[in-house]
Amino acid sequence: MLISSSGLSKVKDSVRERIFFGNEPTAELIAILTVYFVQGILGLARLAVSFFLKDELRLNPAQVSALLGIVALPWIIKPLFGFISDGFPIFGYRRRPYLVLSGILGTLSWIALATIVRTPLAATLAIAVGSLSVAISDVIVDSLVVERARGESQATAGSLQSLCWGASAFGSLITAYFSGLLLEHFSNRTVFWITACFPLIVSLVAWLIAESPVPQDDSKSYKTNFRNIKYQFKQLRQAVTQKAIWLPTAFLFIWQATPTAESAFFFFTTNELHFEPEFLGRVRLVTSIASLVGIWIFQRFLKTVPFRVIFGWSTVISAALGMTMLLLVTHTNRALGIDDRWFSLGDSLILTVMGQIAYMPVLVLAARLCPSGVEATLFALLMSVTNLAGLVSYELGAGLMHLLGITETNFDHLWLLVVITNLSTLLPLPFLNWLPAADSQTEIPKNLSPASLQEQQETFLPDFVPELMLPRELESETVD
């Protein structure tokens, strides 16, 4: 039976409103959403990377933590990719070629892991290239979303951000469980081969991006771009020297830079507790859902609460809840009649919810700190500071594991590592007054317009270190 033109129109309107949140489902929008989806789906190899480093390369927990810190470097220099993309067009285009390049780099990195990587140094290089690939594509699609949001109403801009974030979250969710299930039937390198296919999708959909070429006079174009970059640097320098900006930024760095024990827990759960990849995939699925719950709780109940209150209480509560890992490490949960697996699932769920609630104000605060004119660049710079703090967190964790003698088989002092890492999360509390006070939190800085503030809060996606890097099967240190 044929569908009438009016009926077809109603179906299209329904799809546009219900699935695309009011945005017209153009080929370009599909391409942008696909890039975010691929970023999420790369989590398919997260567990494979963890087991590869542990079982094939025979790295100990401290070495894994140190390696993961190093490969976070592309995310620390992320603003540089934005400058390069804006200032150095390839064949006259600023976006498309860089997306194509990022996809090719990603595929090559996974193929290398699947074939020629045999040493820790080679693994570090390959994973770093994969990290670079995701960082470049993230910068490009973020800029595309910003450009399109500027021409829309505030409501539409918010729906566009939600749509993009949802695409990434959907990719993460559908691969969370399969990341473990695949390892039950295939080798790590086979999973790498499968994962290598996805970055190529980014290269293919890049051609759907609607982009006008820059002027043909390259010398004039470069001169103009260098002038714009010089102006942006000047604006950035003026912004970061303001006390109202660098003090909260320093607090975020301290808050994120406390040592993490994630690598040690991965070795503990696999070597000591003998958790199989399939179960670790289930844990990842639970924590992915818990992360969404945390975001919903923040948006529903906490987004108007002052920053100092949220950071203060979430830090104290998370530190206290983190101490429950002592029950698992010392096997006290068994004496209480709680199975290791059930304890891990419940503990991961609660800690992930708390971690997400604690992290959401970071995005809001970073958006509020960005003055008009350099919003995108300063926001990326602030996110790079938190990524640098993540690198410091991994390296401090690696140093502690080495000092405490924690290896792939020796977990005698893991309890002490749990105590130290959780108590260290309390270190930022004396600096809470560096954050905006309750009476000024809702004020928009005089050099920040309401439109640009809304655009910042609703357009930028949460920054993240790529899925391939973080072995967070037990999200016990999410709040570090």
N, C-alpha and C positions, 0 to 999 in steps of 0.2 A: 504494500500500500504506500502510495506516494505521500510525502509530507508536504503540506501547503507551505507557501513562502512565509506566511505569518507564523506558522508553527515553527519553522526553521529559525526564524528571527528570534522567537521566544527562547528556543534552546540555546542559541548563541548568547543572548543576553544573560540567561541563567548561568551559563559556563563562565562568562566574563565576571559576573558578580560573585558567584559562589567559589570558583576555583582560582580566578585571577584577581579577586578583591577589587573589581572595578577597573582594572587595567586592561587595555586593548591587547589581546593575545597575538601580537605581531611576531614575525619571524625573529626580529631582533630581541624581543623580550624572551622568547623561547631560548635563544642562544645564551642570554645572560643567566637565565635560570639554570640552564644546562651546566654552565661553568660552576655555579655554586653547588649544584647537585654532584658534580664530579669531585669537588673538594670534599664533600661529605663522604662519598663512596670510597675514597682512597683509604678509609679506615678498614677496608677489607683486609689489608696486609699488616695492620698494626700488630696483631698477635704473631704473625709470621716473622716480622722483623725482630720482635722480642725473643722468640725461640731461636731464630737464626743467630743472633748475637750470643745467646747463652749456650746453645748446644753445638753449633757448627764452628763458631769462632772461639768458643771456650773463654769468653770474657767473664770476669767476676763482677759483682754488683757495682763496685766503685768505678770500674772501667766503663761499664754501660752508662752509668750516670754522667761520667765525664764526657763520653761520646755524644750523648743526647744534648748536653749543654753546648758543645761545639757546633753541632748541626743546626742550632737555633740561630746562628749568625745572620742568615739571610733575612730573618724576620726583624732583626735589630736595625738593619740598614734599609728597611722597607721604604722610607721616604725617598731614598736615593733613586729607587726604581721609578717613582712618580716624576722626579725631575728629569730622568733620562727619557722617559716616554714623552713628556711634554716638550723637551728641548731638542731631541734628536729623532725626528721622524724617519721611518724606514720606507723607502720607495714612496715618500710623500704622505704616509699614514702614521698616526700616533698610537693607535689602539690595536687594529687587526694584526699587524706583523708580530707585535709583542705577545699576543695571545697564541699565535701559531708557534712562535719560538718556545713559549712556556710549555705547550703541549708536547713538543718534540723533546725538550729537555727532560720532562717527566717520564716519558716513555723510555728514553735512553737510560735513565737512572735505574728504572725497574728491570730493564733487560740486563743491565750490568749486574745487578744483584742476583738475577736468575742464572747468570752464566759465568762471568769471569771473576767475580769478587771472591777472594780467598783469604784476605788478610784484614785485620782491624782498620788499617789505614785506607785500604780500598773501600771498605764498607763505609767509613766516615765520609769519604769523598762522594760515593754514590748517593748516600742518604742526604748529604748536604746539597747535591744537585737537585734531588727530588724536592727538598725543602725550598730551594731557590725557585723551582718551577711553580710551586703552589703560591709562593709569595708574590711572584710577578703577576700571575693570573689574578690574584686577589686584589692587587693594586689597580690593575686595569679595569676589572669589572666594578670595583668600588667607584672608580672615577666615572664610569659609564652611568652607574646608578645616580651619582651626584648630578651629572649633567642633565639627566632626564627629570630628576626630581625638582630641579630649579625651575623648570617650565610648567610644573603642575601645582595644584593647590596643596596646602599642608596635609589635608586628609589623604590625598592621593599619594603623596610622598611617604606617608606612614604606611600605607597599604603596600607600596612597592618594596619598602624595607622588609616588612613582614613576609611578603611573598618570597623575597630572596633568601631570607634567613630560613624560612620554612623549607625551601628546596635543599639547602645544605643539611638541615636537620633530618629531612626525609632520607637523604643519601646515607647519613650516619646511622640512622635507625635500621634501615633494611640490611646494612652490612654488619651491624653489631654482633648478631648471633652467628651469621655465616662466617665471620672472621675466625671463629673457633671451630665451627662444624667442618669447614674445608680442611683444616689441619688434621682432622680425624681420618681423612681419606687420601690426602695429597701431601706432598712434601712442601717445605717452605718455598723452595725455588719454583715449584709449580704455581703456588699462589702468587709469587712475584710475576710470573709470566701472565697470569690472568689479569693482575692489576695493571700491567704495562699497557693494556688495551685502552684503559679509560682516559689517560691524558691525551691520547690522539683525538678523542671526541672534542676536546677543547680546541684543538687545531682546526678541526673540520667546521665546527659551528662559528669559528671566528669570522668566516666569510659571510655570515649572515648579519654582522654588525654594520649598521648604516653609518658610514663615516665619509665625510668630504675630505679630499686631499688638501694638504697645506699648499700655499702659493708655490708656483714653479720656481721662483727665484730663490734658490736654496740659501745663498749668502744673506739675502735680506731676511729670510725666514729665521735662520740661525741667529742673526744679529738681534732680531726681535725677541727670540726665545731667551737668549742670554740676558737681555735687558730685563725680561720678566723674572727670570730666575734670580738675578741680582736684587731686584726689588723684593722678591719673596724672602730672600735671606735677610735683607734689612728689616723687614716686618717681623720675621721670626726672632731676630736678635732683640728687637724692642719688646716683643711679647715675653720671651723667656727670662728677661731681666726684671720683669715685674714680680714683686714679692707674692702677689695674689695668685700667680701661676706657678712659680718654681717651688714654693713651699708645699702646696698639695701634691705636686709632682714628686717631690722628695719623699713625702709620706708614702705615696703609692709604691715607690721603689723599695723602701724599707719593708713595706707590708708584703711585697711579692718576693723579696730576695731571701727570706728565711730558708734554711736548708730543708730539702725534701728527702724522704726515704723510699720513694716509689720503686726504684730499681731493686732495692733490698727486699721489698715486699713481693715483687714479682718472683724473685729467686726463692723466697721463703714459701710462697704458695705453690710453686711448681715442684721444687726439690724436696721440701720438708712435708708439706701437706698433700702433695701429689695430685693437685687439681689438674684435670685434663683440659685440653684446648676447648673442647665443646662446652664445658662448664664455665670457663673463663669468658667464652662468647656470651653465655647467658648473663654473667655478671656485667659485661659491657652493655648488653641490652637493658638491663635494669638501671644502670647508671645513666644511660642515655635518656630513658624515660624520666628518671629522677631529676635530671638537669632541666627538662621541660617543666616539671612540676615546680622546681625552684624559681624559674623565670615567671611562671604564672603567679606564684605566691607574692613575688616582689611587685609585679605589675598590679595585682589585685589589692594588696594590703599595705605595701611598704614604700611605694614610690614617692610618697609625700613626707616620709619620715626623714629627719635631718641626717646628713651624712655621718656626723660624729656618733650619733646614736646607733646607726646601722653597723658601722665599722666596729665600734666598741663592743656591742653585745654579740655580734656575729663572731668576732675574734675570740671572746671569752667562751662562748658556748661551743664553738668549733674545737678549741683547744681541749675543753673538758670532754667532749664526745670523742675526740681523737685518742684520748687515753684509754678508751674501751678496747683499742687494738692490743693493749697489754694482755687482755683476756685471751686473745687468739694466739699471741706470741708465746705466752707461758702455758698454753693449753688449759687454762683455768675454765674455759667455756665447756670443755669436756666434762670436768668435775661437776659443772652446773647442769649437765645433761643437754647442752646445746651443741648440735653437730657443727663441725667446722664450716660446712657449705652454707648452712642456713645462717650462721653467725656472719659469714662474709657477705652474703646477699643483703641482710638487714643493715649491717654496719655501712656497707657501701652506699646503700640507698639514702640513709639519713645524712651521712657526711657529704654526699654529692648535692643534696638539696641545700644544705647549709652553705656549701662552697659556692653554689650558683647564686644564692641570695646575697652572699658577701661580695661576689664579683660584679653583679649588675650595677651597683653604684659607681664602680670604676668607669663604666661607659658613660653614665650620666654626668659624672664629675668632669671627665675629660672633655665632653661636649661643651659643658658650661665654661670651661677655661679658654676656649678657642675664640680669639677676637676676629671681628669681621675683616675679610680680605685674605686671610691665610687660614681659613677654617680647615680645609682638607689637609694641608701640609702639617699644621700644628697638631691636628688630631692624630695623624699618622706618626708624628714624632713622639707624642705622648704614649701611644700604643707601643712604639719601639722601646721606650723607657721601661715599660712593664715587661716586654720581651727580654730586654737585657737583664732585668731583675730575675726572670726565669732562668736565664743562663747561669747567673750567680747562684741561684737556688740549687741547681743541679750540681755545680762544681763544689759548693759547700757540702752538699750531701755526699758527694764522692769522697771528699776529704775526711768526713766523719766516718764513713764506712771503712776507709783504709785505717784510720787511727784506732777504731774499735775492733779491727781484725775480722770484720764481717766478710765472709766469702760465699762462694756458691754452695758450700756445705756446712760452714760454721756460722750458726746464728745465736751463739751463746750471749752476745751482747746486743742483740736486736732490741731487747726490751729497753736498754739504755738509749738506743737511737730513737725509739718511739718517744721516750720522755723528753729528750733534748729537742727533737724537731717540733713537738707540740708546745713545749714551754717557749721555744724561740718565736712562735707565732704571737706571743704576748709582747714582744719587744717594741712594736710600733705604738702601743697604748700611750706611753708618755708623750707622744707627738700628735695626739688627736687634735690639739688646738691649732695645728697647721692646716686643718681642713676648714672650709667655710663654716661659720657659726650658723645656728638655726635661724636667726633672724635675717641672715643674708643669703641663705641657700637659694631662695626662690627669686632673689633679685637678679636681673640680667645685667652684666657689666656694661658700663656706659659705652664701651666700644664694641658691643655685641648686639646686633639687632635681633628682635624677636624671630624674624624669618630665618636668619642664619642659625639661631639656636635650635629652632624646631627642625631645621634641615639636618643639623648635626645629630640631634638625638634620634631622628627617625630614619636617616639615610645610611649611616655607617653601621656595618655589621660588626659584631664582636670580633676582635682580633684573636687569632689562635695560632698556636704552633701546629703544623700539619700533623694529621693523624698518623702518618708513617713513623713519627718520631717518639710518641709518648706511650710507653707500656703501662697505661693506667688501668690494668685489669681490676685492681682494687683501688678505687679512687679515695684512698685513705688520706692522701695529702693534698686533696684538691684545693684546700684553702690556704696552702702555703704560698 
